[in-house]
Amino acid sequence: MQNNIFEPQQLPELPQPGFIDQWFLETSIVPAAILIGLGLLVFFVLRNTQLTRKVGLPALIAALVLAAGVYLMGSLVVTDREQL
């Protein structure tokens, strides 16, 4: 049984998160998907040119590695806002 004597009637609002906290730590799937999309875009634009092996493939690999890093960072870090 809960006792309302010790609980406040209205809980205070959580502080608004900063840009980096919001997009890279709390919802890291969005920047990861954007990085994957940019890597695929660069690769498919350059796939029929001579720059495929010099620029396209390394850009795709770098985007995939960065996306995995951003997603893992967001999954492993727990912000104060998430903890509350």
Stockholm file with secondary structure:
# STOCKHOLM 1.0

chainA/1-84         MQNNIFEPQQLPELPQPGFIDQWFLETSIVPAAILIGLGLLVFFVLRNTQLTRKVGLPALIAALVLAAGVYLMGSLVVTDREQL
#=GR chainA/1-84 SS CCCTTSSCSSCCCCCCCCHHIIIIIISTHHHHHHHHHHHHHHHHHSTTSTTIIIIIHHHHHHHHHHHHHHHHHHHHCCCHHHHC
#=GC SS_cons        CCCTTSSCSSCCCCCCCCHHIIIIIISTHHHHHHHHHHHHHHHHHSTTSTTIIIIIHHHHHHHHHHHHHHHHHHHHCCCHHHHC
//
